[in-house]
Amino acid sequence: MKSTNVARNVVVALRDLGVRHIFGVPSGGWVDYMEAIRTTDGIDFVLASHEGGAGFMADICGRLTGVPGVCFGTFGPGATNLATGVGGATLDRSPMIALTDEMPAPWRNRTIQMGIDHQALFAPLTKATMRIEPDTAVETLAEAARIALSGRPGAVHVGLPQGMSAVAVDEAQMPPVAADPVPAAAADDVAALVAAFTAARKPVLAIGLGAVHAGVQDRIVALAERFGLPILLTPMAKGMVAETHPNYAGVLFHALSDMVGVTHAEADLVVAVGYDPIEFNYENWMRDGLALASIDIAPADIDTAVHPLAADAVGTIAPTLDALLALPAAAKDWDLAALGARKDAMFARLVGREGAFSPCAALDVLRDVLPDDGIMTCDVGAHTHLIGQHWRTPAPGTQIMSNGWSAMGFGLPSAIAAKLCRPDTPVCCVLGDGGFLMTAGELATAVREKLPLVIVIFTDNDLALIRIKQEKKQNPIYGTPVRAEGTIGGPSLFGVPVTVARDPAEFRAALEAGFAANGPVIVEALLDSREYDGLVLRKDKP
């Protein structure tokens, strides 16, 4: 006699993999899996308001725990809703297993309600897509986890054919799962890197998300200090180097990027460490003719007709950095005092000022109130560009954004997941009023889960980034006002109390009360969006 069923094997395997939460909206085909979750210790189902929110939540669980986040959507619209969060995990490089219902084999090529080809839907959004069979379901999940974790992490889709969940099978155990090992870079490529670095007089370090995954923070700082090099960060590498470090030169692509560009325009070589062009392509910021030396687990993606590829050391990042650190210490030709003066001038322009309550002033207050070990997630919009440059980030993972996928609506679900993963850590999110409206329903999830969470909404009634682009083209403002005026509405939304702040003092008081509350709280800051106009969408390339 068979000892269990497919649903229980699947759920126990995910639990043994280290999964603690599965996010989604249930279906009839998911009922057996729900019962298996209910009766299995150490794993819970979190009901989201929308499958897209469930996908964002799973993305953040994968980022923060290193275990693939798991989400679920049903046939057709459930799967297409889920796809937004799944694409985010792939392009923001978070390990994920995305589960969906699938039609049983006899119906896959038939015309049927809600029926689309989920394998085809998810193929361009994931690293791989597959489906389970009764006797090999656990093996399939183990393979999905391995793929999700290996190389640049990302999402894998696994279809659950309807009617298979209750099939009797033998109990199967999840085997140990690990990412594929990354080999060392070829000796000739490391030698080319050393030669290019040695010859360069003004090399600049460009640090990306791959360096965060590789855990090479100390080596990067040591390399910069040993040779007197400026350090540029991509937005998702924030926290790798302290903003106060004398070699820190700023964040690419975000606010006042033209001031950051003054530094990299002087370089004669870019040494890119874990640089992932999914955040910002090299060609969009490197001056024409500037050479690249890349250190990453993947080959450099650059137009070599414009930018000479001096070295492409593909392999484990740490040993390659060690080869540079082994060179005799000798300062390059950078003027770090001038670098420091430029950085100070840039940060001075990002300080909140007297007058109308502005986004910079609000961020200053929030940074002062949120403890250094707290987590701030943010949505996509003009405020993201300020956060990327202005927000002091003590360590990787304390500021969470979507920059590879850049989906509006990301901020609130990501904060919910961060609080579930780090229940003892203060967590807040910063949302524009436009992005908030996309996943406002997840407030109900935060209430249901009883999560102490501060939800900061920057209300300016404006899709500022698009409005600025309209005005740069001298077009009329059209389709970008969120509402004519006023607030998001009401003293409470979905059971979450709302406090409106019109100046920094009110904002500080509301934040302090919010972080002391025992459930989710909204703090709505009524801001003047015109501050963005002089700070964001600057020239990136010299």
Number of C-alpha atoms within 10 A of each C-alpha: 6 9 9 15 22 27 26 24 25 26 24 23 21 26 20 16 19 16 23 20 23 29 28 29 22 20 15 10 19 21 14 18 21 20 14 22 23 14 13 14 11 14 20 19 20 19 18 26 19 21 28 30 33 32 35 33 32 33 33 32 30 28 23 18 16 17 23 32 34 29 31 30 29 26 20 19 14 21 25 19 18 28 23 20 28 35 24 28 35 24 22 27 27 26 34 36 32 33 24 28 25 27 22 12 10 7 11 15 11 11 9 10 8 13 16 20 14 23 17 10 16 24 14 12 22 23 21 19 22 18 20 19 15 20 17 14 22 24 18 18 25 20 17 26 26 20 24 31 24 16 17 20 27 30 36 31 30 25 21 27 19 18 14 17 22 16 13 17 19 14 15 20 15 19 14 9 16 15 13 11 10 13 11 16 19 13 11 12 20 23 16 16 25 21 14 20 22 15 12 17 15 22 29 27 26 24 29 26 25 24 24 21 19 15 14 18 18 10 16 24 19 13 20 20 17 17 20 22 25 27 27 26 26 23 28 25 27 30 20 25 25 15 21 12 13 19 24 22 31 31 26 25 27 25 29 26 23 22 20 26 24 16 21 27 17 15 21 19 25 24 24 24 28 26 29 26 16 16 21 17 15 21 17 13 19 22 20 15 13 19 23 26 25 26 30 25 24 18 12 23 15 15 12 14 9 14 17 16 20 21 23 24 27 22 21 19 25 19 15 24 20 13 13 21 18 10 14 10 13 11 14 15 14 20 12 16 11 11 20 18 11 18 21 13 12 22 15 11 14 21 16 19 11 9 8 17 21 25 26 22 19 24 23 18 17 21 16 12 15 17 13 14 14 19 23 27 27 29 30 24 20 24 24 25 23 20 22 26 27 25 21 20 26 18 18 19 23 19 25 26 26 25 20 20 21 17 20 19 26 32 29 32 31 29 29 30 28 30 20 20 17 16 13 10 16 20 28 32 26 27 27 28 26 26 23 26 14 16 19 19 18 22 24 18 20 26 17 14 15 12 21 24 28 27 29 29 26 27 24 25 22 23 19 24 19 16 18 21 14 15 12 10 8 9 11 9 13 9 10 16 15 16 13 9 11 10 16 20 8 10 12 12 16 13 14 17 15 22 21 19 21 14 17 21 12 14 24 19 15 23 26 14 14 24 19 14 14 11 18 24 30 24 24 25 27 24 22 17 21 15 17 20 17 12 19 23 19 16 16 20 19 17
